[in-house]
């Protein structure tokens, strides 16, 4: 059972975004997933992103099929873009844990 996607806005009011991701088309995790959110970064301060979220799109750019380095670059470029004061993430999950 997959969870529905949701839009999360992250406001660029801190010097760093503060997320770490894993995955991409060239890895065992084909879609990028958030593995860490650093306190004090824009992602933490905005509050909507969670560890385990699968990132489907950033600012309307679909990430499916992109390699890890290209996903990381797209996220970094979106954060550095000063024409917008926010980033739009489309995420799903995190997947519910299945108990043994």
ZAMARGU-4260 file (C-alpha; in steps of 0.2 Angstrom, whole numbers, plus 5000, padded with zeros to 4 digits):
<rodrens>
0) 5000/5000/5000 | 5008/5017/4995 | 5004/5033/5004 | 4997/5047/4994 | 5009/5061/4988
5) 5009/5078/4997 | 5016/5095/4993 | 5028/5102/5006 | 5034/5120/5005 | 5051/5124/5012
10) 5055/5143/5015 | 5073/5148/5011 | 5075/5158/5027 | 5091/5150/5033 | 5108/5149/5025
15) 5107/5130/5022 | 5093/5118/5017 | 5099/5105/5029 | 5094/5088/5021 | 5103/5073/5017
20) 5096/5061/5004 | 5100/5043/4997 | 5095/5035/4981 | 5092/5039/4963 | 5091/5029/4947
25) 5108/5022/4948 | 5106/5015/4966 | 5096/5001/4975 | 5084/5015/4981 | 5077/5021/4964
30) 5068/5036/4971 | 5077/5049/4982 | 5073/5047/5000 | 5077/5059/5015 | 5089/5051/5027
35) 5093/5066/5038 | 5086/5083/5042 | 5098/5095/5051 | 5092/5106/5065 | 5093/5124/5060
40) 5092/5122/5042 | 5077/5128/5031 | 5070/5111/5030 | 5069/5108/5049 | 5062/5126/5052
45) 5049/5124/5039 | 5043/5108/5047 | 5035/5098/5033 | 5048/5086/5027 | 5051/5070/5037
50) 5065/5057/5037 | 5059/5043/5026 | 5050/5054/5014 | 5052/5049/4996 | 5055/5065/4985
55) 5045/5063/4969 | 5048/5081/4962 | 5056/5098/4967 | 5049/5114/4960 | 5038/5104/4947
60) 5054/5095/4941 | 5050/5076/4942 | 5065/5066/4949 | 5060/5049/4944 | 5074/5041/4933
65) 5087/5054/4938 | 5104/5048/4946 | 5108/5053/4963 | 5121/5066/4959 | 5108/5074/4947
70) 5094/5074/4961 | 5106/5082/4973 | 5111/5095/4960 | 5092/5099/4956 | 5089/5101/4975
75) 5104/5112/4978 | 5100/5123/4962 | 5082/5126/4968 | 5089/5131/4985 | 5101/5143/4978
80) 5088/5151/4966 | 5085/5168/4973 | 5071/5172/4962 | 5060/5161/4973 | 5058/5162/4992
85) 5052/5144/4994 | 5055/5127/4987 | 5040/5115/4983 | 5044/5097/4987 | 5031/5083/4981
90) 5034/5069/4993 | 5026/5052/4998 | 5029/5041/5014 | 5037/5038/5024 | 5032/5020/5022
95) 5024/5012/5038 | 5034/5000/5047 | 5028/4982/5046 | 5030/4973/5063 | 5037/4955/5063
</rodrens>
